[in-house]
Amino acid sequence: MCPFSVCYTSLKACVHVERKLAVLKLKYVRKTYYASPQSHLDIDAIKERYGCSTDSDAIRLALTLVAQSPIAQIAAKKKARAQ
Protein backbone atom coordinates (compact mmCIF):
# COMPACT_ATOMS: atom_id res chain seq x y z
CA MET A 1 0.00 0.00 0.00
CA CYS A 2 1.20 3.49 -0.83
CA PRO A 3 2.25 5.74 2.10
CA PHE A 4 0.73 8.75 0.35
CA SER A 5 -2.83 9.64 -0.54
CA VAL A 6 -1.78 9.75 -4.20
CA CYS A 7 0.97 7.65 -5.74
CA TYR A 8 1.99 7.77 -9.37
CA THR A 9 3.01 4.72 -11.37
CA SER A 10 3.71 4.86 -15.11
CA LEU A 11 0.46 6.04 -16.76
CA LYS A 12 -1.90 5.38 -13.83
CA ALA A 13 -2.65 7.12 -10.56
CA CYS A 14 -3.62 5.10 -7.52
CA VAL A 15 -6.02 6.95 -5.25
CA HIS A 16 -6.65 5.41 -1.84
CA VAL A 17 -10.16 6.15 -0.61
CA GLU A 18 -11.46 4.54 2.59
CA ARG A 19 -9.38 1.37 2.11
CA LYS A 20 -10.65 0.93 -1.45
CA LEU A 21 -8.32 1.31 -4.40
CA ALA A 22 -9.55 3.09 -7.51
CA VAL A 23 -7.34 3.22 -10.60
CA LEU A 24 -7.68 6.24 -12.85
CA LYS A 25 -6.02 6.70 -16.23
CA LEU A 26 -4.24 10.04 -16.58
CA LYS A 27 -3.07 11.84 -19.67
CA TYR A 28 0.48 13.18 -19.37
CA VAL A 29 2.12 15.88 -21.45
CA ARG A 30 5.81 15.53 -22.29
CA LYS A 31 7.93 18.45 -21.02
CA THR A 32 11.65 19.10 -21.15
CA TYR A 33 13.68 20.65 -18.35
CA TYR A 34 17.33 21.36 -17.69
CA ALA A 35 18.77 19.55 -14.67
CA SER A 36 22.03 20.04 -12.84
CA PRO A 37 24.13 17.12 -11.62
CA GLN A 38 22.69 17.79 -8.14
CA SER A 39 19.16 17.44 -9.57
CA HIS A 40 20.04 14.01 -10.93
CA LEU A 41 21.35 12.97 -7.51
CA ASP A 42 18.16 14.27 -5.87
CA ILE A 43 15.96 12.37 -8.34
CA ASP A 44 17.93 9.17 -7.68
CA ALA A 45 17.52 9.68 -3.91
CA ILE A 46 13.74 10.13 -4.29
CA LYS A 47 13.52 7.03 -6.49
CA GLU A 48 15.39 4.96 -3.91
CA ARG A 49 13.63 6.36 -0.83
CA TYR A 50 10.05 6.20 -2.13
CA GLY A 51 10.33 3.31 -4.59
CA CYS A 52 9.62 5.29 -7.75
CA SER A 53 10.43 3.31 -10.88
CA THR A 54 11.20 6.20 -13.24
CA ASP A 55 12.59 9.73 -13.11
CA SER A 56 9.17 11.04 -14.16
CA ASP A 57 7.48 9.27 -11.24
CA ALA A 58 10.02 10.78 -8.83
CA ILE A 59 9.55 14.29 -10.22
CA ARG A 60 5.73 14.03 -10.10
CA LEU A 61 5.90 12.79 -6.51
CA ALA A 62 8.23 15.61 -5.49
CA LEU A 63 6.01 18.23 -7.16
CA THR A 64 2.91 16.82 -5.47
CA LEU A 65 4.55 16.81 -2.04
CA VAL A 66 5.84 20.37 -2.42
CA ALA A 67 2.50 21.68 -3.70
CA GLN A 68 0.67 20.08 -0.74
CA SER A 69 3.17 21.31 1.87
CA PRO A 70 1.92 23.83 4.46
CA ILE A 71 4.70 26.26 3.52
CA ALA A 72 3.58 26.33 -0.12
CA GLN A 73 -0.04 26.87 0.91
CA ILE A 74 0.90 29.76 3.23
CA ALA A 75 2.97 31.39 0.48
CA ALA A 76 0.06 31.07 -1.97
CA LYS A 77 -2.33 32.71 0.53
CA LYS A 78 0.11 35.59 1.12
CA LYS A 79 0.48 36.09 -2.62
CA ALA A 80 -3.30 36.10 -3.12
CA ARG A 81 -3.76 38.69 -0.35
CA ALA A 82 -1.09 40.93 -1.87
CA GLN A 83 -2.90 41.07 -5.22
PDB file of N, CA, C and O in Angstrom:
ATOM      1  N   MET A   1       0.840  -1.183   0.000  1.00  0.00           N
ATOM      2  CA  MET A   1       0.000   0.000   0.000  1.00  0.00           C
ATOM      3  C   MET A   1       0.885   1.246   0.000  1.00  0.00           C
ATOM      4  O   MET A   1       1.945   1.263   0.625  1.00  0.00           O
ATOM      5  N   CYS A   2       0.459   2.243  -0.677  1.00  0.00           N
ATOM      6  CA  CYS A   2       1.204   3.486  -0.832  1.00  0.00           C
ATOM      7  C   CYS A   2       1.149   4.320   0.458  1.00  0.00           C
ATOM      8  O   CYS A   2       0.082   4.428   1.062  1.00  0.00           O
ATOM      9  N   PRO A   3       2.271   4.912   0.895  1.00  0.00           N
ATOM     10  CA  PRO A   3       2.251   5.735   2.102  1.00  0.00           C
ATOM     11  C   PRO A   3       1.626   7.103   1.888  1.00  0.00           C
ATOM     12  O   PRO A   3       1.444   7.850   2.849  1.00  0.00           O
ATOM     13  N   PHE A   4       1.296   7.446   0.663  1.00  0.00           N
ATOM     14  CA  PHE A   4       0.726   8.755   0.351  1.00  0.00           C
ATOM     15  C   PHE A   4      -0.716   8.606  -0.103  1.00  0.00           C
ATOM     16  O   PHE A   4      -1.150   7.514  -0.469  1.00  0.00           O
ATOM     17  N   SER A   5      -1.454   9.702  -0.076  1.00  0.00           N
ATOM     18  CA  SER A   5      -2.833   9.645  -0.545  1.00  0.00           C
ATOM     19  C   SER A   5      -2.877   9.472  -2.058  1.00  0.00           C
ATOM     20  O   SER A   5      -3.846   8.931  -2.590  1.00  0.00           O
ATOM     21  N   VAL A   6      -1.841   9.924  -2.754  1.00  0.00           N
ATOM     22  CA  VAL A   6      -1.777   9.754  -4.203  1.00  0.00           C
ATOM     23  C   VAL A   6      -0.391   9.230  -4.548  1.00  0.00           C
ATOM     24  O   VAL A   6       0.610   9.827  -4.152  1.00  0.00           O
ATOM     25  N   CYS A   7      -0.320   8.133  -5.273  1.00  0.00           N
ATOM     26  CA  CYS A   7       0.972   7.647  -5.735  1.00  0.00           C
ATOM     27  C   CYS A   7       0.906   7.491  -7.249  1.00  0.00           C
ATOM     28  O   CYS A   7      -0.114   7.067  -7.790  1.00  0.00           O
ATOM     29  N   TYR A   8       1.977   7.829  -7.918  1.00  0.00           N
ATOM     30  CA  TYR A   8       1.992   7.772  -9.370  1.00  0.00           C
ATOM     31  C   TYR A   8       2.809   6.576  -9.836  1.00  0.00           C
ATOM     32  O   TYR A   8       3.921   6.356  -9.357  1.00  0.00           O
ATOM     33  N   THR A   9       2.270   5.816 -10.753  1.00  0.00           N
ATOM     34  CA  THR A   9       3.007   4.723 -11.369  1.00  0.00           C
ATOM     35  C   THR A   9       2.731   4.741 -12.860  1.00  0.00           C
ATOM     36  O   THR A   9       1.573   4.706 -13.276  1.00  0.00           O
ATOM     37  N   SER A  10       3.749   4.792 -13.646  1.00  0.00           N
ATOM     38  CA  SER A  10       3.710   4.860 -15.107  1.00  0.00           C
ATOM     39  C   SER A  10       2.565   5.746 -15.588  1.00  0.00           C
ATOM     40  O   SER A  10       2.618   6.957 -15.375  1.00  0.00           O
ATOM     41  N   LEU A  11       1.545   5.203 -16.220  1.00  0.00           N
ATOM     42  CA  LEU A  11       0.462   6.039 -16.755  1.00  0.00           C
ATOM     43  C   LEU A  11      -0.825   5.873 -15.954  1.00  0.00           C
ATOM     44  O   LEU A  11      -1.913   6.050 -16.501  1.00  0.00           O
ATOM     45  N   LYS A  12      -0.722   5.538 -14.677  1.00  0.00           N
ATOM     46  CA  LYS A  12      -1.902   5.382 -13.835  1.00  0.00           C
ATOM     47  C   LYS A  12      -1.681   6.107 -12.513  1.00  0.00           C
ATOM     48  O   LYS A  12      -0.541   6.272 -12.079  1.00  0.00           O
ATOM     49  N   ALA A  13      -2.733   6.529 -11.890  1.00  0.00           N
ATOM     50  CA  ALA A  13      -2.651   7.124 -10.558  1.00  0.00           C
ATOM     51  C   ALA A  13      -3.474   6.264  -9.625  1.00  0.00           C
ATOM     52  O   ALA A  13      -4.620   5.934  -9.931  1.00  0.00           O
ATOM     53  N   CYS A  14      -2.908   5.899  -8.499  1.00  0.00           N
ATOM     54  CA  CYS A  14      -3.621   5.097  -7.517  1.00  0.00           C
ATOM     55  C   CYS A  14      -4.138   6.039  -6.438  1.00  0.00           C
ATOM     56  O   CYS A  14      -3.351   6.732  -5.794  1.00  0.00           O
ATOM     57  N   VAL A  15      -5.425   6.070  -6.240  1.00  0.00           N
ATOM     58  CA  VAL A  15      -6.019   6.946  -5.247  1.00  0.00           C
ATOM     59  C   VAL A  15      -6.633   6.067  -4.163  1.00  0.00           C
ATOM     60  O   VAL A  15      -7.524   5.263  -4.437  1.00  0.00           O
ATOM     61  N   HIS A  16      -6.155   6.221  -2.941  1.00  0.00           N
ATOM     62  CA  HIS A  16      -6.646   5.413  -1.837  1.00  0.00           C
ATOM     63  C   HIS A  16      -7.805   6.146  -1.162  1.00  0.00           C
ATOM     64  O   HIS A  16      -7.626   7.238  -0.623  1.00  0.00           O
ATOM     65  N   VAL A  17      -8.972   5.549  -1.194  1.00  0.00           N
ATOM     66  CA  VAL A  17     -10.161   6.150  -0.608  1.00  0.00           C
ATOM     67  C   VAL A  17     -10.810   5.123   0.299  1.00  0.00           C
ATOM     68  O   VAL A  17     -11.298   4.092  -0.166  1.00  0.00           O
ATOM     69  N   GLU A  18     -10.816   5.407   1.607  1.00  0.00           N
ATOM     70  CA  GLU A  18     -11.457   4.535   2.592  1.00  0.00           C
ATOM     71  C   GLU A  18     -11.143   3.061   2.364  1.00  0.00           C
ATOM     72  O   GLU A  18     -12.054   2.238   2.270  1.00  0.00           O
ATOM     73  N   ARG A  19      -9.882   2.732   2.278  1.00  0.00           N
ATOM     74  CA  ARG A  19      -9.381   1.372   2.112  1.00  0.00           C
ATOM     75  C   ARG A  19      -9.799   0.706   0.802  1.00  0.00           C
ATOM     76  O   ARG A  19      -9.630  -0.503   0.646  1.00  0.00           O
ATOM     77  N   LYS A  20     -10.330   1.463  -0.122  1.00  0.00           N
ATOM     78  CA  LYS A  20     -10.655   0.935  -1.447  1.00  0.00           C
ATOM     79  C   LYS A  20      -9.684   1.564  -2.437  1.00  0.00           C
ATOM     80  O   LYS A  20      -9.303   2.724  -2.276  1.00  0.00           O
ATOM     81  N   LEU A  21      -9.288   0.830  -3.436  1.00  0.00           N
ATOM     82  CA  LEU A  21      -8.316   1.312  -4.398  1.00  0.00           C
ATOM     83  C   LEU A  21      -9.002   1.536  -5.744  1.00  0.00           C
ATOM     84  O   LEU A  21      -9.536   0.603  -6.344  1.00  0.00           O
ATOM     85  N   ALA A  22      -8.981   2.766  -6.201  1.00  0.00           N
ATOM     86  CA  ALA A  22      -9.553   3.092  -7.506  1.00  0.00           C
ATOM     87  C   ALA A  22      -8.403   3.448  -8.441  1.00  0.00           C
ATOM     88  O   ALA A  22      -7.512   4.202  -8.049  1.00  0.00           O
ATOM     89  N   VAL A  23      -8.399   2.935  -9.645  1.00  0.00           N
ATOM     90  CA  VAL A  23      -7.342   3.215 -10.602  1.00  0.00           C
ATOM     91  C   VAL A  23      -7.907   4.125 -11.685  1.00  0.00           C
ATOM     92  O   VAL A  23      -8.903   3.804 -12.333  1.00  0.00           O
ATOM     93  N   LEU A  24      -7.250   5.263 -11.862  1.00  0.00           N
ATOM     94  CA  LEU A  24      -7.678   6.243 -12.854  1.00  0.00           C
ATOM     95  C   LEU A  24      -6.600   6.377 -13.917  1.00  0.00           C
ATOM     96  O   LEU A  24      -5.413   6.389 -13.593  1.00  0.00           O
ATOM     97  N   LYS A  25      -6.995   6.478 -15.177  1.00  0.00           N
ATOM     98  CA  LYS A  25      -6.021   6.700 -16.234  1.00  0.00           C
ATOM     99  C   LYS A  25      -5.825   8.205 -16.392  1.00  0.00           C
ATOM    100  O   LYS A  25      -6.792   8.962 -16.480  1.00  0.00           O
ATOM    101  N   LEU A  26      -4.571   8.624 -16.427  1.00  0.00           N
ATOM    102  CA  LEU A  26      -4.236  10.037 -16.578  1.00  0.00           C
ATOM    103  C   LEU A  26      -3.565  10.265 -17.923  1.00  0.00           C
ATOM    104  O   LEU A  26      -2.938   9.365 -18.481  1.00  0.00           O
ATOM    105  N   LYS A  27      -3.706  11.470 -18.428  1.00  0.00           N
ATOM    106  CA  LYS A  27      -3.066  11.839 -19.672  1.00  0.00           C
ATOM    107  C   LYS A  27      -1.902  12.771 -19.323  1.00  0.00           C
ATOM    108  O   LYS A  27      -2.113  13.833 -18.738  1.00  0.00           O
ATOM    109  N   TYR A  28      -0.688  12.380 -19.678  1.00  0.00           N
ATOM    110  CA  TYR A  28       0.479  13.183 -19.369  1.00  0.00           C
ATOM    111  C   TYR A  28       0.950  13.923 -20.606  1.00  0.00           C
ATOM    112  O   TYR A  28       0.773  13.458 -21.732  1.00  0.00           O
ATOM    113  N   VAL A  29       1.550  15.077 -20.380  1.00  0.00           N
ATOM    114  CA  VAL A  29       2.120  15.881 -21.448  1.00  0.00           C
ATOM    115  C   VAL A  29       3.638  15.847 -21.289  1.00  0.00           C
ATOM    116  O   VAL A  29       4.151  16.056 -20.189  1.00  0.00           O
ATOM    117  N   ARG A  30       4.342  15.591 -22.354  1.00  0.00           N
ATOM    118  CA  ARG A  30       5.807  15.535 -22.293  1.00  0.00           C
ATOM    119  C   ARG A  30       6.365  16.946 -22.189  1.00  0.00           C
ATOM    120  O   ARG A  30       5.997  17.824 -22.970  1.00  0.00           O
ATOM    121  N   LYS A  31       7.260  17.165 -21.215  1.00  0.00           N
ATOM    122  CA  LYS A  31       7.925  18.454 -21.025  1.00  0.00           C
ATOM    123  C   LYS A  31       9.422  18.196 -20.911  1.00  0.00           C
ATOM    124  O   LYS A  31       9.847  17.109 -20.520  1.00  0.00           O
ATOM    125  N   THR A  32      10.201  19.188 -21.251  1.00  0.00           N
ATOM    126  CA  THR A  32      11.649  19.099 -21.148  1.00  0.00           C
ATOM    127  C   THR A  32      12.121  20.111 -20.117  1.00  0.00           C
ATOM    128  O   THR A  32      11.594  21.221 -20.046  1.00  0.00           O
ATOM    129  N   TYR A  33      13.105  19.736 -19.323  1.00  0.00           N
ATOM    130  CA  TYR A  33      13.683  20.655 -18.351  1.00  0.00           C
ATOM    131  C   TYR A  33      15.189  20.438 -18.315  1.00  0.00           C
ATOM    132  O   TYR A  33      15.694  19.387 -18.710  1.00  0.00           O
ATOM    133  N   TYR A  34      15.889  21.450 -17.834  1.00  0.00           N
ATOM    134  CA  TYR A  34      17.332  21.363 -17.687  1.00  0.00           C
ATOM    135  C   TYR A  34      17.644  21.025 -16.243  1.00  0.00           C
ATOM    136  O   TYR A  34      17.150  21.689 -15.331  1.00  0.00           O
ATOM    137  N   ALA A  35      18.453  20.006 -16.023  1.00  0.00           N
ATOM    138  CA  ALA A  35      18.769  19.551 -14.669  1.00  0.00           C
ATOM    139  C   ALA A  35      20.276  19.620 -14.440  1.00  0.00           C
ATOM    140  O   ALA A  35      21.078  19.319 -15.324  1.00  0.00           O
ATOM    141  N   SER A  36      20.625  20.021 -13.241  1.00  0.00           N
ATOM    142  CA  SER A  36      22.026  20.041 -12.843  1.00  0.00           C
ATOM    143  C   SER A  36      22.423  18.649 -12.360  1.00  0.00           C
ATOM    144  O   SER A  36      21.558  17.799 -12.145  1.00  0.00           O
ATOM    145  N   PRO A  37      23.710  18.409 -12.190  1.00  0.00           N
ATOM    146  CA  PRO A  37      24.125  17.121 -11.622  1.00  0.00           C
ATOM    147  C   PRO A  37      23.496  16.873 -10.240  1.00  0.00           C
ATOM    148  O   PRO A  37      23.176  15.734  -9.900  1.00  0.00           O
ATOM    149  N   GLN A  38      23.321  17.934  -9.453  1.00  0.00           N
ATOM    150  CA  GLN A  38      22.688  17.785  -8.142  1.00  0.00           C
ATOM    151  C   GLN A  38      21.234  17.349  -8.297  1.00  0.00           C
ATOM    152  O   GLN A  38      20.739  16.559  -7.493  1.00  0.00           O
ATOM    153  N   SER A  39      20.546  17.851  -9.318  1.00  0.00           N
ATOM    154  CA  SER A  39      19.160  17.440  -9.566  1.00  0.00           C
ATOM    155  C   SER A  39      19.082  15.950  -9.859  1.00  0.00           C
ATOM    156  O   SER A  39      18.170  15.270  -9.390  1.00  0.00           O
ATOM    157  N   HIS A  40      20.024  15.445 -10.624  1.00  0.00           N
ATOM    158  CA  HIS A  40      20.042  14.008 -10.931  1.00  0.00           C
ATOM    159  C   HIS A  40      20.258  13.184  -9.662  1.00  0.00           C
ATOM    160  O   HIS A  40      19.643  12.132  -9.488  1.00  0.00           O
ATOM    161  N   LEU A  41      21.132  13.664  -8.779  1.00  0.00           N
ATOM    162  CA  LEU A  41      21.351  12.971  -7.507  1.00  0.00           C
ATOM    163  C   LEU A  41      20.091  12.995  -6.651  1.00  0.00           C
ATOM    164  O   LEU A  41      19.749  12.003  -6.007  1.00  0.00           O
ATOM    165  N   ASP A  42      19.398  14.148  -6.648  1.00  0.00           N
ATOM    166  CA  ASP A  42      18.163  14.266  -5.872  1.00  0.00           C
ATOM    167  C   ASP A  42      17.076  13.340  -6.408  1.00  0.00           C
ATOM    168  O   ASP A  42      16.360  12.709  -5.630  1.00  0.00           O
ATOM    169  N   ILE A  43      16.950  13.254  -7.718  1.00  0.00           N
ATOM    170  CA  ILE A  43      15.958  12.366  -8.336  1.00  0.00           C
ATOM    171  C   ILE A  43      16.271  10.910  -7.987  1.00  0.00           C
ATOM    172  O   ILE A  43      15.366  10.138  -7.671  1.00  0.00           O
ATOM    173  N   ASP A  44      17.543  10.539  -8.044  1.00  0.00           N
ATOM    174  CA  ASP A  44      17.934   9.168  -7.676  1.00  0.00           C
ATOM    175  C   ASP A  44      17.614   8.873  -6.217  1.00  0.00           C
ATOM    176  O   ASP A  44      17.182   7.770  -5.884  1.00  0.00           O
ATOM    177  N   ALA A  45      17.827   9.866  -5.338  1.00  0.00           N
ATOM    178  CA  ALA A  45      17.524   9.681  -3.914  1.00  0.00           C
ATOM    179  C   ALA A  45      16.021   9.491  -3.695  1.00  0.00           C
ATOM    180  O   ALA A  45      15.610   8.651  -2.894  1.00  0.00           O
ATOM    181  N   ILE A  46      15.203  10.271  -4.405  1.00  0.00           N
ATOM    182  CA  ILE A  46      13.742  10.134  -4.293  1.00  0.00           C
ATOM    183  C   ILE A  46      13.307   8.771  -4.809  1.00  0.00           C
ATOM    184  O   ILE A  46      12.469   8.114  -4.191  1.00  0.00           O
ATOM    185  N   LYS A  47      13.872   8.338  -5.943  1.00  0.00           N
ATOM    186  CA  LYS A  47      13.520   7.029  -6.495  1.00  0.00           C
ATOM    187  C   LYS A  47      13.834   5.920  -5.506  1.00  0.00           C
ATOM    188  O   LYS A  47      13.034   5.003  -5.323  1.00  0.00           O
ATOM    189  N   GLU A  48      14.993   5.999  -4.869  1.00  0.00           N
ATOM    190  CA  GLU A  48      15.388   4.961  -3.914  1.00  0.00           C
ATOM    191  C   GLU A  48      14.543   5.013  -2.642  1.00  0.00           C
ATOM    192  O   GLU A  48      14.082   3.980  -2.158  1.00  0.00           O
ATOM    193  N   ARG A  49      14.343   6.210  -2.102  1.00  0.00           N
ATOM    194  CA  ARG A  49      13.634   6.355  -0.826  1.00  0.00           C
ATOM    195  C   ARG A  49      12.165   5.984  -0.931  1.00  0.00           C
ATOM    196  O   ARG A  49      11.630   5.325  -0.039  1.00  0.00           O
ATOM    197  N   TYR A  50      11.496   6.401  -2.020  1.00  0.00           N
ATOM    198  CA  TYR A  50      10.054   6.203  -2.130  1.00  0.00           C
ATOM    199  C   TYR A  50       9.659   5.091  -3.103  1.00  0.00           C
ATOM    200  O   TYR A  50       8.470   4.832  -3.294  1.00  0.00           O
ATOM    201  N   GLY A  51      10.630   4.442  -3.712  1.00  0.00           N
ATOM    202  CA  GLY A  51      10.327   3.312  -4.587  1.00  0.00           C
ATOM    203  C   GLY A  51       9.764   3.694  -5.947  1.00  0.00           C
ATOM    204  O   GLY A  51       9.041   2.908  -6.559  1.00  0.00           O
ATOM    205  N   CYS A  52      10.084   4.878  -6.424  1.00  0.00           N
ATOM    206  CA  CYS A  52       9.620   5.291  -7.752  1.00  0.00           C
ATOM    207  C   CYS A  52      10.428   4.540  -8.813  1.00  0.00           C
ATOM    208  O   CYS A  52      11.638   4.358  -8.671  1.00  0.00           O
ATOM    209  N   SER A  53       9.750   4.111  -9.869  1.00  0.00           N
ATOM    210  CA  SER A  53      10.435   3.306 -10.880  1.00  0.00           C
ATOM    211  C   SER A  53      11.094   4.144 -11.971  1.00  0.00           C
ATOM    212  O   SER A  53      12.035   3.679 -12.615  1.00  0.00           O
ATOM    213  N   THR A  54      10.623   5.363 -12.191  1.00  0.00           N
ATOM    214  CA  THR A  54      11.199   6.204 -13.243  1.00  0.00           C
ATOM    215  C   THR A  54      11.497   7.598 -12.705  1.00  0.00           C
ATOM    216  O   THR A  54      11.018   7.992 -11.642  1.00  0.00           O
ATOM    217  N   ASP A  55      12.308   8.337 -13.473  1.00  0.00           N
ATOM    218  CA  ASP A  55      12.589   9.726 -13.111  1.00  0.00           C
ATOM    219  C   ASP A  55      11.298  10.552 -13.107  1.00  0.00           C
ATOM    220  O   ASP A  55      11.100  11.400 -12.237  1.00  0.00           O
ATOM    221  N   SER A  56      10.433  10.298 -14.076  1.00  0.00           N
ATOM    222  CA  SER A  56       9.171  11.036 -14.164  1.00  0.00           C
ATOM    223  C   SER A  56       8.300  10.811 -12.926  1.00  0.00           C
ATOM    224  O   SER A  56       7.689  11.746 -12.409  1.00  0.00           O
ATOM    225  N   ASP A  57       8.250   9.567 -12.458  1.00  0.00           N
ATOM    226  CA  ASP A  57       7.479   9.274 -11.243  1.00  0.00           C
ATOM    227  C   ASP A  57       8.048  10.040 -10.049  1.00  0.00           C
ATOM    228  O   ASP A  57       7.297  10.590  -9.244  1.00  0.00           O
ATOM    229  N   ALA A  58       9.376  10.072  -9.940  1.00  0.00           N
ATOM    230  CA  ALA A  58      10.024  10.776  -8.829  1.00  0.00           C
ATOM    231  C   ALA A  58       9.746  12.270  -8.887  1.00  0.00           C
ATOM    232  O   ALA A  58       9.488  12.891  -7.856  1.00  0.00           O
ATOM    233  N   ILE A  59       9.794  12.850 -10.071  1.00  0.00           N
ATOM    234  CA  ILE A  59       9.546  14.286 -10.219  1.00  0.00           C
ATOM    235  C   ILE A  59       8.089  14.609  -9.908  1.00  0.00           C
ATOM    236  O   ILE A  59       7.811  15.597  -9.228  1.00  0.00           O
ATOM    237  N   ARG A  60       7.144  13.787 -10.399  1.00  0.00           N
ATOM    238  CA  ARG A  60       5.728  14.027 -10.097  1.00  0.00           C
ATOM    239  C   ARG A  60       5.462  13.922  -8.600  1.00  0.00           C
ATOM    240  O   ARG A  60       4.713  14.726  -8.045  1.00  0.00           O
ATOM    241  N   LEU A  61       6.067  12.941  -7.949  1.00  0.00           N
ATOM    242  CA  LEU A  61       5.898  12.786  -6.505  1.00  0.00           C
ATOM    243  C   LEU A  61       6.434  14.006  -5.770  1.00  0.00           C
ATOM    244  O   LEU A  61       5.771  14.536  -4.878  1.00  0.00           O
ATOM    245  N   ALA A  62       7.628  14.453  -6.138  1.00  0.00           N
ATOM    246  CA  ALA A  62       8.231  15.614  -5.487  1.00  0.00           C
ATOM    247  C   ALA A  62       7.367  16.863  -5.685  1.00  0.00           C
ATOM    248  O   ALA A  62       7.163  17.629  -4.744  1.00  0.00           O
ATOM    249  N   LEU A  63       6.867  17.068  -6.888  1.00  0.00           N
ATOM    250  CA  LEU A  63       6.009  18.231  -7.155  1.00  0.00           C
ATOM    251  C   LEU A  63       4.724  18.168  -6.343  1.00  0.00           C
ATOM    252  O   LEU A  63       4.271  19.183  -5.814  1.00  0.00           O
ATOM    253  N   THR A  64       4.136  16.986  -6.240  1.00  0.00           N
ATOM    254  CA  THR A  64       2.908  16.821  -5.465  1.00  0.00           C
ATOM    255  C   THR A  64       3.152  17.116  -3.990  1.00  0.00           C
ATOM    256  O   THR A  64       2.361  17.813  -3.355  1.00  0.00           O
ATOM    257  N   LEU A  65       4.239  16.590  -3.447  1.00  0.00           N
ATOM    258  CA  LEU A  65       4.548  16.810  -2.039  1.00  0.00           C
ATOM    259  C   LEU A  65       4.824  18.279  -1.742  1.00  0.00           C
ATOM    260  O   LEU A  65       4.380  18.800  -0.719  1.00  0.00           O
ATOM    261  N   VAL A  66       5.546  18.942  -2.623  1.00  0.00           N
ATOM    262  CA  VAL A  66       5.842  20.369  -2.420  1.00  0.00           C
ATOM    263  C   VAL A  66       4.570  21.194  -2.536  1.00  0.00           C
ATOM    264  O   VAL A  66       4.351  22.098  -1.729  1.00  0.00           O
ATOM    265  N   ALA A  67       3.738  20.908  -3.511  1.00  0.00           N
ATOM    266  CA  ALA A  67       2.498  21.675  -3.700  1.00  0.00           C
ATOM    267  C   ALA A  67       1.543  21.506  -2.522  1.00  0.00           C
ATOM    268  O   ALA A  67       0.786  22.424  -2.206  1.00  0.00           O
ATOM    269  N   GLN A  68       1.569  20.339  -1.865  1.00  0.00           N
ATOM    270  CA  GLN A  68       0.674  20.083  -0.742  1.00  0.00           C
ATOM    271  C   GLN A  68       1.277  20.492   0.600  1.00  0.00           C
ATOM    272  O   GLN A  68       0.615  20.372   1.631  1.00  0.00           O
ATOM    273  N   SER A  69       2.513  20.970   0.605  1.00  0.00           N
ATOM    274  CA  SER A  69       3.165  21.307   1.869  1.00  0.00           C
ATOM    275  C   SER A  69       2.532  22.557   2.471  1.00  0.00           C
ATOM    276  O   SER A  69       2.081  23.435   1.736  1.00  0.00           O
ATOM    277  N   PRO A  70       2.493  22.647   3.793  1.00  0.00           N
ATOM    278  CA  PRO A  70       1.918  23.826   4.458  1.00  0.00           C
ATOM    279  C   PRO A  70       2.645  25.113   4.084  1.00  0.00           C
ATOM    280  O   PRO A  70       2.012  26.164   3.985  1.00  0.00           O
ATOM    281  N   ILE A  71       3.944  25.056   3.876  1.00  0.00           N
ATOM    282  CA  ILE A  71       4.704  26.257   3.522  1.00  0.00           C
ATOM    283  C   ILE A  71       4.251  26.792   2.170  1.00  0.00           C
ATOM    284  O   ILE A  71       4.091  28.002   2.006  1.00  0.00           O
ATOM    285  N   ALA A  72       4.043  25.905   1.202  1.00  0.00           N
ATOM    286  CA  ALA A  72       3.582  26.332  -0.121  1.00  0.00           C
ATOM    287  C   ALA A  72       2.180  26.922  -0.043  1.00  0.00           C
ATOM    288  O   ALA A  72       1.884  27.893  -0.740  1.00  0.00           O
ATOM    289  N   GLN A  73       1.327  26.363   0.778  1.00  0.00           N
ATOM    290  CA  GLN A  73      -0.038  26.871   0.912  1.00  0.00           C
ATOM    291  C   GLN A  73      -0.041  28.249   1.568  1.00  0.00           C
ATOM    292  O   GLN A  73      -0.806  29.124   1.163  1.00  0.00           O
ATOM    293  N   ILE A  74       0.804  28.448   2.575  1.00  0.00           N
ATOM    294  CA  ILE A  74       0.900  29.757   3.234  1.00  0.00           C
ATOM    295  C   ILE A  74       1.414  30.805   2.252  1.00  0.00           C
ATOM    296  O   ILE A  74       0.896  31.921   2.206  1.00  0.00           O
ATOM    297  N   ALA A  75       2.429  30.451   1.469  1.00  0.00           N
ATOM    298  CA  ALA A  75       2.974  31.388   0.477  1.00  0.00           C
ATOM    299  C   ALA A  75       1.928  31.753  -0.562  1.00  0.00           C
ATOM    300  O   ALA A  75       1.859  32.907  -0.984  1.00  0.00           O
ATOM    301  N   ALA A  76       1.112  30.794  -0.982  1.00  0.00           N
ATOM    302  CA  ALA A  76       0.060  31.075  -1.970  1.00  0.00           C
ATOM    303  C   ALA A  76      -0.993  32.015  -1.388  1.00  0.00           C
ATOM    304  O   ALA A  76      -1.481  32.904  -2.086  1.00  0.00           O
ATOM    305  N   LYS A  77      -1.348  31.824  -0.114  1.00  0.00           N
ATOM    306  CA  LYS A  77      -2.332  32.705   0.526  1.00  0.00           C
ATOM    307  C   LYS A  77      -1.792  34.127   0.652  1.00  0.00           C
ATOM    308  O   LYS A  77      -2.525  35.090   0.423  1.00  0.00           O
ATOM    309  N   LYS A  78      -0.508  34.267   1.017  1.00  0.00           N
ATOM    310  CA  LYS A  78       0.109  35.592   1.122  1.00  0.00           C
ATOM    311  C   LYS A  78       0.124  36.277  -0.227  1.00  0.00           C
ATOM    312  O   LYS A  78      -0.150  37.474  -0.317  1.00  0.00           O
ATOM    313  N   LYS A  79       0.438  35.542  -1.271  1.00  0.00           N
ATOM    314  CA  LYS A  79       0.479  36.089  -2.622  1.00  0.00           C
ATOM    315  C   LYS A  79      -0.910  36.539  -3.057  1.00  0.00           C
ATOM    316  O   LYS A  79      -1.057  37.594  -3.675  1.00  0.00           O
ATOM    317  N   ALA A  80      -1.928  35.749  -2.738  1.00  0.00           N
ATOM    318  CA  ALA A  80      -3.296  36.097  -3.117  1.00  0.00           C
ATOM    319  C   ALA A  80      -3.763  37.362  -2.382  1.00  0.00           C
ATOM    320  O   ALA A  80      -4.447  38.203  -2.965  1.00  0.00           O
ATOM    321  N   ARG A  81      -3.393  37.493  -1.107  1.00  0.00           N
ATOM    322  CA  ARG A  81      -3.759  38.689  -0.349  1.00  0.00           C
ATOM    323  C   ARG A  81      -3.069  39.938  -0.888  1.00  0.00           C
ATOM    324  O   ARG A  81      -3.643  41.027  -0.864  1.00  0.00           O
ATOM    325  N   ALA A  82      -1.852  39.782  -1.367  1.00  0.00           N
ATOM    326  CA  ALA A  82      -1.090  40.929  -1.871  1.00  0.00           C
ATOM    327  C   ALA A  82      -1.648  41.455  -3.193  1.00  0.00           C
ATOM    328  O   ALA A  82      -1.409  42.607  -3.554  1.00  0.00           O
ATOM    329  N   GLN A  83      -2.374  40.634  -3.896  1.00  0.00           N
ATOM    330  CA  GLN A  83      -2.896  41.067  -5.217  1.00  0.00           C
ATOM    331  C   GLN A  83      -4.165  41.801  -5.116  1.00  0.00           C
ATOM    332  O   GLN A  83      -4.717  42.222  -6.133  1.00  0.00           O
TER     333      GLN A  83
END
